[in-house]
Amino acid sequence: MDGVVFLLPIALLLGGAFVVLFLIAVRRGQFDDLDDPPRRMLDDD
């Protein structure tokens, strides 16, 4: 039981931190265009 009391808040804090970081990345547009960059690498200029 002592382990649950110690690990549960840590797990919740880490999960919340990852959600916040994901939302920041979405707002900055990191996931806007996932298909074009791999195709652009194969095109000749």
mmCIF file of the N, C-alpha and C atoms, coordinates in Angstrom:
data_MODEL
# 
_entry.id   MODEL 
# 
loop_
_atom_site.group_PDB 
_atom_site.id 
_atom_site.type_symbol 
_atom_site.label_atom_id 
_atom_site.label_alt_id 
_atom_site.label_comp_id 
_atom_site.label_asym_id 
_atom_site.label_entity_id 
_atom_site.label_seq_id 
_atom_site.pdbx_PDB_ins_code 
_atom_site.Cartn_x 
_atom_site.Cartn_y 
_atom_site.Cartn_z 
_atom_site.occupancy 
_atom_site.B_iso_or_equiv 
_atom_site.pdbx_formal_charge 
_atom_site.auth_seq_id 
_atom_site.auth_comp_id 
_atom_site.auth_asym_id 
_atom_site.auth_atom_id 
_atom_site.pdbx_PDB_model_num 
ATOM 1   N N  . MET A 1 1  ? 0.819  -1.197 0.000   1.00 0.00 ? 1  MET A N  1 
ATOM 2   C CA . MET A 1 1  ? 0.000  0.000  0.000   1.00 0.00 ? 1  MET A CA 1 
ATOM 3   C C  . MET A 1 1  ? 0.860  1.256  0.000   1.00 0.00 ? 1  MET A C  1 
ATOM 4   N N  . ASP A 1 2  ? 2.015  1.182  0.653   1.00 0.00 ? 2  ASP A N  1 
ATOM 5   C CA . ASP A 1 2  ? 2.893  2.345  0.689   1.00 0.00 ? 2  ASP A CA 1 
ATOM 6   C C  . ASP A 1 2  ? 3.413  2.688  -0.704  1.00 0.00 ? 2  ASP A C  1 
ATOM 7   N N  . GLY A 1 3  ? 3.632  1.658  -1.509  1.00 0.00 ? 3  GLY A N  1 
ATOM 8   C CA . GLY A 1 3  ? 4.113  1.899  -2.873  1.00 0.00 ? 3  GLY A CA 1 
ATOM 9   C C  . GLY A 1 3  ? 3.096  2.620  -3.721  1.00 0.00 ? 3  GLY A C  1 
ATOM 10  N N  . VAL A 1 4  ? 1.832  2.297  -3.553  1.00 0.00 ? 4  VAL A N  1 
ATOM 11  C CA . VAL A 1 4  ? 0.771  2.956  -4.315  1.00 0.00 ? 4  VAL A CA 1 
ATOM 12  C C  . VAL A 1 4  ? 0.677  4.421  -3.933  1.00 0.00 ? 4  VAL A C  1 
ATOM 13  N N  . VAL A 1 5  ? 0.800  4.717  -2.667  1.00 0.00 ? 5  VAL A N  1 
ATOM 14  C CA . VAL A 1 5  ? 0.727  6.102  -2.194  1.00 0.00 ? 5  VAL A CA 1 
ATOM 15  C C  . VAL A 1 5  ? 1.893  6.910  -2.753  1.00 0.00 ? 5  VAL A C  1 
ATOM 16  N N  . PHE A 1 6  ? 3.021  6.272  -2.952  1.00 0.00 ? 6  PHE A N  1 
ATOM 17  C CA . PHE A 1 6  ? 4.198  6.957  -3.472  1.00 0.00 ? 6  PHE A CA 1 
ATOM 18  C C  . PHE A 1 6  ? 4.188  7.045  -5.000  1.00 0.00 ? 6  PHE A C  1 
ATOM 19  N N  . LEU A 1 7  ? 3.786  5.961  -5.675  1.00 0.00 ? 7  LEU A N  1 
ATOM 20  C CA . LEU A 1 7  ? 3.889  5.907  -7.132  1.00 0.00 ? 7  LEU A CA 1 
ATOM 21  C C  . LEU A 1 7  ? 2.708  6.548  -7.866  1.00 0.00 ? 7  LEU A C  1 
ATOM 22  N N  . LEU A 1 8  ? 1.541  6.544  -7.289  1.00 0.00 ? 8  LEU A N  1 
ATOM 23  C CA . LEU A 1 8  ? 0.376  7.108  -7.968  1.00 0.00 ? 8  LEU A CA 1 
ATOM 24  C C  . LEU A 1 8  ? 0.522  8.607  -8.246  1.00 0.00 ? 8  LEU A C  1 
ATOM 25  N N  . PRO A 1 9  ? 0.925  9.430  -7.291  1.00 0.00 ? 9  PRO A N  1 
ATOM 26  C CA . PRO A 1 9  ? 1.110  10.854 -7.621  1.00 0.00 ? 9  PRO A CA 1 
ATOM 27  C C  . PRO A 1 9  ? 2.211  11.087 -8.655  1.00 0.00 ? 9  PRO A C  1 
ATOM 28  N N  . ILE A 1 10 ? 3.263  10.295 -8.591  1.00 0.00 ? 10 ILE A N  1 
ATOM 29  C CA . ILE A 1 10 ? 4.335  10.434 -9.588  1.00 0.00 ? 10 ILE A CA 1 
ATOM 30  C C  . ILE A 1 10 ? 3.813  10.098 -10.982 1.00 0.00 ? 10 ILE A C  1 
ATOM 31  N N  . ALA A 1 11 ? 3.025  9.032  -11.100 1.00 0.00 ? 11 ALA A N  1 
ATOM 32  C CA . ALA A 1 11 ? 2.457  8.649  -12.386 1.00 0.00 ? 11 ALA A CA 1 
ATOM 33  C C  . ALA A 1 11 ? 1.507  9.717  -12.915 1.00 0.00 ? 11 ALA A C  1 
ATOM 34  N N  . LEU A 1 12 ? 0.709  10.287 -12.038 1.00 0.00 ? 12 LEU A N  1 
ATOM 35  C CA . LEU A 1 12 ? -0.217 11.343 -12.464 1.00 0.00 ? 12 LEU A CA 1 
ATOM 36  C C  . LEU A 1 12 ? 0.530  12.600 -12.906 1.00 0.00 ? 12 LEU A C  1 
ATOM 37  N N  . LEU A 1 13 ? 1.584  12.956 -12.202 1.00 0.00 ? 13 LEU A N  1 
ATOM 38  C CA . LEU A 1 13 ? 2.379  14.129 -12.592 1.00 0.00 ? 13 LEU A CA 1 
ATOM 39  C C  . LEU A 1 13 ? 3.071  13.909 -13.931 1.00 0.00 ? 13 LEU A C  1 
ATOM 40  N N  . LEU A 1 14 ? 3.638  12.736 -14.137 1.00 0.00 ? 14 LEU A N  1 
ATOM 41  C CA . LEU A 1 14 ? 4.292  12.448 -15.414 1.00 0.00 ? 14 LEU A CA 1 
ATOM 42  C C  . LEU A 1 14 ? 3.286  12.431 -16.561 1.00 0.00 ? 14 LEU A C  1 
ATOM 43  N N  . GLY A 1 15 ? 2.129  11.821 -16.332 1.00 0.00 ? 15 GLY A N  1 
ATOM 44  C CA . GLY A 1 15 ? 1.091  11.817 -17.365 1.00 0.00 ? 15 GLY A CA 1 
ATOM 45  C C  . GLY A 1 15 ? 0.629  13.214 -17.703 1.00 0.00 ? 15 GLY A C  1 
ATOM 46  N N  . GLY A 1 16 ? 0.422  14.047 -16.690 1.00 0.00 ? 16 GLY A N  1 
ATOM 47  C CA . GLY A 1 16 ? 0.023  15.432 -16.929 1.00 0.00 ? 16 GLY A CA 1 
ATOM 48  C C  . GLY A 1 16 ? 1.096  16.222 -17.670 1.00 0.00 ? 16 GLY A C  1 
ATOM 49  N N  . ALA A 1 17 ? 2.360  15.967 -17.334 1.00 0.00 ? 17 ALA A N  1 
ATOM 50  C CA . ALA A 1 17 ? 3.458  16.668 -18.015 1.00 0.00 ? 17 ALA A CA 1 
ATOM 51  C C  . ALA A 1 17 ? 3.499  16.288 -19.493 1.00 0.00 ? 17 ALA A C  1 
ATOM 52  N N  . PHE A 1 18 ? 3.289  15.003 -19.800 1.00 0.00 ? 18 PHE A N  1 
ATOM 53  C CA . PHE A 1 18 ? 3.299  14.585 -21.206 1.00 0.00 ? 18 PHE A CA 1 
ATOM 54  C C  . PHE A 1 18 ? 2.115  15.152 -21.972 1.00 0.00 ? 18 PHE A C  1 
ATOM 55  N N  . VAL A 1 19 ? 0.967  15.276 -21.336 1.00 0.00 ? 19 VAL A N  1 
ATOM 56  C CA . VAL A 1 19 ? -0.191 15.883 -22.000 1.00 0.00 ? 19 VAL A CA 1 
ATOM 57  C C  . VAL A 1 19 ? 0.085  17.344 -22.296 1.00 0.00 ? 19 VAL A C  1 
ATOM 58  N N  . VAL A 1 20 ? 0.670  18.062 -21.351 1.00 0.00 ? 20 VAL A N  1 
ATOM 59  C CA . VAL A 1 20 ? 0.985  19.482 -21.564 1.00 0.00 ? 20 VAL A CA 1 
ATOM 60  C C  . VAL A 1 20 ? 2.013  19.637 -22.689 1.00 0.00 ? 20 VAL A C  1 
ATOM 61  N N  . LEU A 1 21 ? 3.033  18.808 -22.692 1.00 0.00 ? 21 LEU A N  1 
ATOM 62  C CA . LEU A 1 21 ? 4.040  18.890 -23.755 1.00 0.00 ? 21 LEU A CA 1 
ATOM 63  C C  . LEU A 1 21 ? 3.442  18.557 -25.118 1.00 0.00 ? 21 LEU A C  1 
ATOM 64  N N  . PHE A 1 22 ? 2.553  17.587 -25.165 1.00 0.00 ? 22 PHE A N  1 
ATOM 65  C CA . PHE A 1 22 ? 1.886  17.252 -26.427 1.00 0.00 ? 22 PHE A CA 1 
ATOM 66  C C  . PHE A 1 22 ? 1.038  18.415 -26.923 1.00 0.00 ? 22 PHE A C  1 
ATOM 67  N N  . LEU A 1 23 ? 0.289  19.055 -26.028 1.00 0.00 ? 23 LEU A N  1 
ATOM 68  C CA . LEU A 1 23 ? -0.537 20.190 -26.435 1.00 0.00 ? 23 LEU A CA 1 
ATOM 69  C C  . LEU A 1 23 ? 0.310  21.364 -26.917 1.00 0.00 ? 23 LEU A C  1 
ATOM 70  N N  . ILE A 1 24 ? 1.457  21.583 -26.300 1.00 0.00 ? 24 ILE A N  1 
ATOM 71  C CA . ILE A 1 24 ? 2.359  22.644 -26.752 1.00 0.00 ? 24 ILE A CA 1 
ATOM 72  C C  . ILE A 1 24 ? 2.867  22.336 -28.156 1.00 0.00 ? 24 ILE A C  1 
ATOM 73  N N  . ALA A 1 25 ? 3.224  21.077 -28.402 1.00 0.00 ? 25 ALA A N  1 
ATOM 74  C CA . ALA A 1 25 ? 3.713  20.696 -29.730 1.00 0.00 ? 25 ALA A CA 1 
ATOM 75  C C  . ALA A 1 25 ? 2.623  20.846 -30.785 1.00 0.00 ? 25 ALA A C  1 
ATOM 76  N N  . VAL A 1 26 ? 1.384  20.524 -30.444 1.00 0.00 ? 26 VAL A N  1 
ATOM 77  C CA . VAL A 1 26 ? 0.283  20.668 -31.399 1.00 0.00 ? 26 VAL A CA 1 
ATOM 78  C C  . VAL A 1 26 ? 0.043  22.136 -31.705 1.00 0.00 ? 26 VAL A C  1 
ATOM 79  N N  . ARG A 1 27 ? 0.087  22.993 -30.689 1.00 0.00 ? 27 ARG A N  1 
ATOM 80  C CA . ARG A 1 27 ? -0.148 24.426 -30.909 1.00 0.00 ? 27 ARG A CA 1 
ATOM 81  C C  . ARG A 1 27 ? 0.952  25.065 -31.746 1.00 0.00 ? 27 ARG A C  1 
ATOM 82  N N  . ARG A 1 28 ? 2.164  24.568 -31.635 1.00 0.00 ? 28 ARG A N  1 
ATOM 83  C CA . ARG A 1 28 ? 3.269  25.123 -32.423 1.00 0.00 ? 28 ARG A CA 1 
ATOM 84  C C  . ARG A 1 28 ? 3.307  24.576 -33.843 1.00 0.00 ? 28 ARG A C  1 
ATOM 85  N N  . GLY A 1 29 ? 2.422  23.630 -34.166 1.00 0.00 ? 29 GLY A N  1 
ATOM 86  C CA . GLY A 1 29 ? 2.304  23.148 -35.537 1.00 0.00 ? 29 GLY A CA 1 
ATOM 87  C C  . GLY A 1 29 ? 3.273  22.037 -35.891 1.00 0.00 ? 29 GLY A C  1 
ATOM 88  N N  . GLN A 1 30 ? 3.766  21.322 -34.929 1.00 0.00 ? 30 GLN A N  1 
ATOM 89  C CA . GLN A 1 30 ? 4.733  20.281 -35.216 1.00 0.00 ? 30 GLN A CA 1 
ATOM 90  C C  . GLN A 1 30 ? 4.116  19.111 -35.976 1.00 0.00 ? 30 GLN A C  1 
ATOM 91  N N  . PHE A 1 31 ? 2.810  18.900 -35.849 1.00 0.00 ? 31 PHE A N  1 
ATOM 92  C CA . PHE A 1 31 ? 2.154  17.768 -36.484 1.00 0.00 ? 31 PHE A CA 1 
ATOM 93  C C  . PHE A 1 31 ? 1.292  18.195 -37.666 1.00 0.00 ? 31 PHE A C  1 
ATOM 94  N N  . ASP A 1 32 ? 1.517  19.367 -38.216 1.00 0.00 ? 32 ASP A N  1 
ATOM 95  C CA . ASP A 1 32 ? 0.673  19.869 -39.291 1.00 0.00 ? 32 ASP A CA 1 
ATOM 96  C C  . ASP A 1 32 ? 0.836  19.091 -40.592 1.00 0.00 ? 32 ASP A C  1 
ATOM 97  N N  . ASP A 1 33 ? 2.056  18.845 -41.022 1.00 0.00 ? 33 ASP A N  1 
ATOM 98  C CA . ASP A 1 33 ? 2.287  18.222 -42.318 1.00 0.00 ? 33 ASP A CA 1 
ATOM 99  C C  . ASP A 1 33 ? 3.208  17.023 -42.134 1.00 0.00 ? 33 ASP A C  1 
ATOM 100 N N  . LEU A 1 34 ? 2.621  15.849 -41.980 1.00 0.00 ? 34 LEU A N  1 
ATOM 101 C CA . LEU A 1 34 ? 3.419  14.653 -41.749 1.00 0.00 ? 34 LEU A CA 1 
ATOM 102 C C  . LEU A 1 34 ? 3.692  13.871 -43.033 1.00 0.00 ? 34 LEU A C  1 
ATOM 103 N N  . ASP A 1 35 ? 2.974  14.158 -44.129 1.00 0.00 ? 35 ASP A N  1 
ATOM 104 C CA . ASP A 1 35 ? 3.118  13.381 -45.351 1.00 0.00 ? 35 ASP A CA 1 
ATOM 105 C C  . ASP A 1 35 ? 4.090  13.989 -46.346 1.00 0.00 ? 35 ASP A C  1 
ATOM 106 N N  . ASP A 1 36 ? 4.177  15.299 -46.397 1.00 0.00 ? 36 ASP A N  1 
ATOM 107 C CA . ASP A 1 36 ? 4.970  15.952 -47.440 1.00 0.00 ? 36 ASP A CA 1 
ATOM 108 C C  . ASP A 1 36 ? 6.485  15.831 -47.252 1.00 0.00 ? 36 ASP A C  1 
ATOM 109 N N  . PRO A 1 37 ? 7.063  15.974 -46.069 1.00 0.00 ? 37 PRO A N  1 
ATOM 110 C CA . PRO A 1 37 ? 8.522  15.915 -45.953 1.00 0.00 ? 37 PRO A CA 1 
ATOM 111 C C  . PRO A 1 37 ? 9.163  14.617 -46.454 1.00 0.00 ? 37 PRO A C  1 
ATOM 112 N N  . PRO A 1 38 ? 8.604  13.429 -46.221 1.00 0.00 ? 38 PRO A N  1 
ATOM 113 C CA . PRO A 1 38 ? 9.238  12.241 -46.800 1.00 0.00 ? 38 PRO A CA 1 
ATOM 114 C C  . PRO A 1 38 ? 9.189  12.223 -48.319 1.00 0.00 ? 38 PRO A C  1 
ATOM 115 N N  . ARG A 1 39 ? 8.103  12.733 -48.905 1.00 0.00 ? 39 ARG A N  1 
ATOM 116 C CA . ARG A 1 39 ? 8.021  12.778 -50.362 1.00 0.00 ? 39 ARG A CA 1 
ATOM 117 C C  . ARG A 1 39 ? 8.954  13.837 -50.943 1.00 0.00 ? 39 ARG A C  1 
ATOM 118 N N  . ARG A 1 40 ? 9.119  14.938 -50.227 1.00 0.00 ? 40 ARG A N  1 
ATOM 119 C CA . ARG A 1 40 ? 9.997  16.010 -50.699 1.00 0.00 ? 40 ARG A CA 1 
ATOM 120 C C  . ARG A 1 40 ? 11.440 15.537 -50.785 1.00 0.00 ? 40 ARG A C  1 
ATOM 121 N N  . MET A 1 41 ? 11.823 14.638 -49.907 1.00 0.00 ? 41 MET A N  1 
ATOM 122 C CA . MET A 1 41 ? 13.183 14.117 -49.918 1.00 0.00 ? 41 MET A CA 1 
ATOM 123 C C  . MET A 1 41 ? 13.467 13.326 -51.187 1.00 0.00 ? 41 MET A C  1 
ATOM 124 N N  . LEU A 1 42 ? 12.437 12.677 -51.760 1.00 0.00 ? 42 LEU A N  1 
ATOM 125 C CA . LEU A 1 42 ? 12.630 11.836 -52.930 1.00 0.00 ? 42 LEU A CA 1 
ATOM 126 C C  . LEU A 1 42 ? 12.552 12.606 -54.249 1.00 0.00 ? 42 LEU A C  1 
ATOM 127 N N  . ASP A 1 43 ? 12.007 13.815 -54.228 1.00 0.00 ? 43 ASP A N  1 
ATOM 128 C CA . ASP A 1 43 ? 11.856 14.600 -55.453 1.00 0.00 ? 43 ASP A CA 1 
ATOM 129 C C  . ASP A 1 43 ? 13.189 15.225 -55.842 1.00 0.00 ? 43 ASP A C  1 
ATOM 130 N N  . ASP A 1 44 ? 13.447 15.263 -57.158 1.00 0.00 ? 44 ASP A N  1 
ATOM 131 C CA . ASP A 1 44 ? 14.631 15.954 -57.662 1.00 0.00 ? 44 ASP A CA 1 
ATOM 132 C C  . ASP A 1 44 ? 14.307 17.425 -57.849 1.00 0.00 ? 44 ASP A C  1 
ATOM 133 N N  . ASP A 1 45 ? 15.260 18.248 -57.496 1.00 0.00 ? 45 ASP A N  1 
ATOM 134 C CA . ASP A 1 45 ? 15.056 19.698 -57.665 1.00 0.00 ? 45 ASP A CA 1 
ATOM 135 C C  . ASP A 1 45 ? 15.679 20.176 -58.941 1.00 0.00 ? 45 ASP A C  1 
# 
